[in-house]
């Protein structure tokens, strides 16, 4: 199925189930609305899945891994070899997010969608679109066809996970140089000056930040992406990890599975998905606001408020996974706490 046909299958979340969920919260034997936004979060999960119990016991983290040709412009501290190394570490469960995911009861699925070399431990080569994107300061990152194929990789991944019984999916990424491509995409989509959306990534100096900003300005001026054509934007100044995560968000909407937004790169992908399919927003859950300056801007454009603000900028899906224990606790209260009726007591009333 092509991308356009996939998007035609997306409808709104189930508001009837959302209303049943709100009524269920009212019966739980505790002060009304006392878990605040966590109650709204559980109701959103119920509405997305169509399951009033909001079962999200089987959780997955999809990590889109890809290299970026723009690294050649000196916009990072590290070379591209780090991408393959960390991607392999995902398969060995020895990266930072692996430890967090184990604690959260979340399974990891690293996807080599565009790493410069073939990564040991990642066996599905059908998900690989190309070996590193082109340098956006010299031309388009990829062709339009490659961008569309990358988005479809993400959609297919969600379909596979849904068939395997996964109820909640987090997005993550690994790719040296991807805060540069994310800033370029957000600069175009938000109509914002690159200086406002570009951050230091994994620790650039002030000179490095200035160089990175100039590279983004050059890339946008050279490639002239059309902000009203999302695939054009991704293909010209984006990355394969952004395209793949965009597909995961769209796949969540297609399959009625809630998908958690991570940091700024994930948020850029989420905004791409919503611009392609506005109804997809209802299937997304914001996790945290990262330290990168464009993170809050992207979430604001999505009309979403993060649940966490810890000053994180690790990436890998770490912020999305950090939200999972909170979700589990809220769902457990929702489903396991006695009701006032079971105590033969009258519950709280909503007072004017």
C-alpha positions in Angstrom: 0.0 0.0 0.0 1.4 3.4 -0.9 1.7 6.3 1.6 -1.4 8.1 0.3 -3.5 5.0 0.6 -2.3 4.4 4.2 -3.2 7.9 5.3 -6.8 7.4 3.9 -7.3 4.7 6.5 -6.7 7.1 9.5 -9.8 8.2 11.4 -10.3 10.0 14.8 -9.7 8.3 18.1 -12.8 6.7 19.8 -14.5 9.4 21.7 -17.2 7.0 23.0 -14.5 4.9 24.7 -12.9 8.2 26.0 -16.2 9.0 27.7 -16.5 5.5 29.2 -12.9 6.0 30.5 -13.8 9.3 32.1 -16.8 7.7 33.8 -14.6 4.9 35.0 -12.2 7.4 36.6 -15.2 9.0 38.4 -15.9 5.7 40.1 -12.4 5.0 41.4 -12.3 5.4 45.2 -10.1 8.5 45.4 -10.7 12.3 45.3 -11.9 13.3 41.8 -9.3 14.2 39.2 -6.6 13.9 41.9 -4.1 12.3 39.5 -4.4 15.3 37.3 -3.0 15.0 33.8 -2.2 11.3 34.4 -5.9 10.6 34.3 -6.2 12.4 30.9 -3.3 10.4 29.7 -4.9 7.0 30.6 -8.1 8.2 28.9 -6.2 9.1 25.7 -4.6 5.6 25.6 -8.1 4.1 26.0 -9.5 6.3 23.2 -6.6 5.5 20.9 -6.8 1.7 21.4 -10.5 1.5 21.7 -10.0 -0.5 24.9 -11.6 1.1 28.0 -9.1 -0.7 30.2 -6.2 1.1 28.4 -4.1 -2.0 28.4 -0.5 -1.0 27.6 1.3 -3.9 29.3 3.3 -4.9 26.2 5.6 -2.0 25.3 8.1 -1.4 22.5 10.7 1.2 21.7 11.5 1.6 18.0 14.9 3.3 17.5 15.5 4.6 13.9 19.2 4.6 13.2 20.7 6.5 10.3 23.8 8.5 9.4 23.7 12.0 8.0 26.0 13.4 5.3 25.9 16.9 6.8 28.4 15.6 9.4 31.0 16.4 6.8 30.5 20.1 7.5 31.9 19.8 11.0 28.5 20.3 12.8 29.2 17.6 15.5 31.9 16.6 18.0 31.9 13.0 16.8 32.3 11.3 13.5 29.7 9.1 11.8 31.3 5.9 13.2 29.6 6.5 16.5 26.2 5.8 14.9 27.1 2.2 14.0 28.8 1.6 17.3 25.7 2.8 19.4 23.3 0.9 17.1 25.3 -2.3 17.7 25.1 -1.5 21.4 21.3 -1.4 21.2 21.4 -5.0 20.0 23.7 -6.0 22.9 21.5 -4.1 25.5 24.5 -2.0 26.5 23.3 1.5 25.6 21.8 4.0 28.1 18.3 3.6 27.0 18.6 -0.2 27.2 19.0 0.0 30.9 16.1 2.4 31.2 13.9 0.2 29.0 14.6 -2.9 31.0 13.4 -1.1 34.1 10.3 0.1 32.3 9.5 -3.4 30.9 9.9 -2.2 27.4 11.4 -4.3 24.4 13.8 -2.6 22.1 13.7 -2.7 18.3 16.6 -0.9 16.6 16.1 -0.3 12.9 19.0 0.3 10.6 17.2 2.6 8.2 20.4 4.3 6.9 23.6 3.6 8.9 26.7 4.2 6.9 27.8 0.5 7.4 25.9 -2.7 8.0 25.5 -3.1 11.8 26.2 -6.5 13.4 23.2 -7.7 15.2 20.7 -5.9 13.0 19.6 -8.6 10.5 16.7 -7.0 8.6 18.3 -5.3 5.7 14.9 -4.7 4.0 14.5 -1.7 6.3 17.6 0.0 5.1 16.9 2.7 2.5 20.5 3.9 1.9 23.9 4.0 3.4 23.9 7.5 4.9 22.1 10.5 3.5 23.8 13.1 1.2 25.2 16.3 2.6 22.3 18.8 2.8 24.8 21.7 2.5 25.6 20.4 -1.0 22.2 19.2 -2.2 19.1 17.2 -1.2 19.5 14.6 1.6 17.8 12.0 -0.4 15.3 11.6 -3.3 11.6 12.0 -2.8 11.1 8.3 -3.4 13.7 7.4 -0.7 11.9 9.6 1.8 8.5 8.0 1.1 10.0 4.5 1.4 11.5 5.5 4.7 8.2 6.7 6.0 6.6 3.4 4.9 9.3 1.5 6.8 8.0 3.1 10.0 4.4 2.3 9.2 5.2 -1.3 8.5 7.1 -1.6 11.7 4.1 -0.5 13.7 1.9 -3.0 11.8 4.3 -5.8 12.7 4.4 -4.8 16.4 0.6 -4.5 16.6 0.3 -8.0 15.1 2.8 -9.2 17.8 0.6 -7.8 20.6 2.3 -4.5 21.4 0.0 -2.0 22.9 2.3 1.1 23.4 5.2 2.2 21.2 7.9 4.8 22.0 10.0 6.5 19.3 13.8 6.9 19.5 16.7 7.6 17.1 20.4 7.3 16.8 22.3 9.3 14.2 25.3 11.6 14.5 24.3 14.9 13.0 20.5 14.5 13.5 20.0 17.6 15.6 21.2 19.5 12.6 18.7 17.9 10.3 15.9 18.2 12.9 16.7 21.9 13.3 16.6 22.3 9.5 13.2 20.6 9.2 11.7 22.6 12.1 13.1 25.9 10.8 11.2 25.2 7.6 8.0 23.9 9.2 7.8 26.6 11.9 8.9 29.4 9.6 11.6 30.2 12.3 15.1 31.5 11.8 17.7 28.7 12.1 19.3 30.7 15.0 16.1 30.2 17.1 15.8 26.4 16.6 19.4 25.3 16.5 21.0 23.9 19.7 24.4 22.6 20.7 23.4 18.9 20.3 25.8 16.7 22.1 28.0 19.5 23.4 29.1 21.9 20.6 31.2 24.9 21.5 29.9 28.4 20.6 32.0 28.4 17.4 30.6 25.0 16.6 27.0 26.2 17.2 27.6 29.2 14.9 29.0 26.9 12.2 26.0 24.5 12.6 23.6 27.4 12.2 25.2 28.6 9.1 25.2 25.2 7.6 21.4 24.9 8.2 20.9 28.4 6.6 22.9 27.2 3.6 21.0 24.0 3.3 17.6 25.7 3.3 18.7 28.4 0.8 20.2 25.8 -1.5 17.5 23.2 -1.5 14.5 25.5 -1.1 12.1 22.9 0.6 8.4 23.6 0.3 7.0 23.8 3.8 3.6 22.7 2.5 5.0 19.5 1.0 6.3 17.5 3.9 7.9 14.7 1.9 9.8 17.5 0.0 11.0 18.9 3.3 12.2 15.6 4.6 13.9 14.6 1.4 15.7 17.9 1.0 16.9 18.8 4.5 15.8 15.9 6.8 17.2 12.5 7.7 16.2 8.9 7.3 15.6 8.6 11.1 13.2 11.5 11.0 11.4 9.9 8.0 11.2 6.5 9.7 9.9 8.0 13.0 7.3 10.0 11.0 6.2 6.7 9.7 6.0 5.2 13.2 3.7 8.1 14.2 1.5 7.5 11.2 1.5 3.8 11.8 0.2 4.4 15.3 -2.7 6.2 13.7 -3.3 3.6 11.1 -3.2 0.7 13.7 -4.8 2.6 16.6 -1.7 2.2 18.8 -0.5 5.1 21.0 3.0 6.3 20.1 5.1 8.3 22.5 7.1 11.4 21.3 10.7 11.6 22.6 12.9 14.7 22.3 13.4 17.3 19.6 14.2 14.9 16.7 11.2 12.8 17.5 9.1 15.9 17.9 10.2 17.1 14.4 9.1 13.7 13.0 5.8 14.0 14.9 5.2 17.4 13.4 5.9 16.0 9.9 3.4 13.3 10.6 0.7 15.7 11.7 1.3 18.0 8.7 0.8 14.9 6.5 -2.2 13.6 8.4 -3.7 16.0 11.1 -5.8 13.2 12.7 -2.5 11.5 13.6 -2.1 14.0 16.5 -4.7 12.2 18.5 -2.6 9.0 18.6 0.5 10.7 20.0 1.7 11.1 23.6 4.3 13.8 24.4 6.9 12.6 27.0 9.3 15.4 27.8 10.7 18.7 26.6 14.4 18.3 25.8 17.1 20.9 26.4 17.3 21.6 22.7 15.7 25.0 22.0 13.3 23.7 19.2 11.8 21.0 21.5 9.4 23.3 23.2 8.6 25.0 19.9 7.8 21.8 18.2 5.5 20.6 21.0 3.7 24.0 21.0 3.1 23.7 17.3 1.7 20.2 18.0 -0.6 21.7 20.7 0.9 19.3 23.3 2.2 19.8 26.8 5.0 17.5 28.0 4.6 15.3 31.1 8.3 15.6 32.0 10.8 18.4 32.1 14.2 17.0 33.3 16.6 18.9 31.0 17.4 15.7 29.1 18.9 15.6 25.7 20.2 12.0 25.4 17.9 10.9 22.6 17.6 7.2 21.9 14.0 7.3 23.1 15.2 7.9 26.7 12.6 10.5 27.5 9.8 8.4 26.0 10.8 5.4 28.0 11.1 7.5 31.2 7.4 8.2 30.9 6.4 4.6 30.8 6.6 3.9 34.6 4.3 6.8 35.2 1.8 5.4 32.7 2.0 2.0 34.3 1.3 3.5 37.7 -1.7 5.5 36.5 -3.2 2.5 34.6 -2.8 0.4 37.7 -4.7 2.8 39.9 -7.3 3.1 37.1 -7.9 -0.6 36.8 -6.9 -2.0 40.2 -8.2 0.5 42.8 -11.5 -0.4 44.4 -14.6 1.8 43.5 -16.8 3.6 46.0 -19.5 1.1 44.9 -17.5 -1.9 46.0 -17.1 -0.2 49.4 -20.8 0.5 49.5 -20.0 4.1 49.9 -21.2 7.2 48.0 -18.5 8.7 45.9 -17.3 12.2 45.4 -19.5 14.5 43.4 -18.5 17.2 40.9 -19.5 20.5 42.6 -20.0 23.8 40.9 
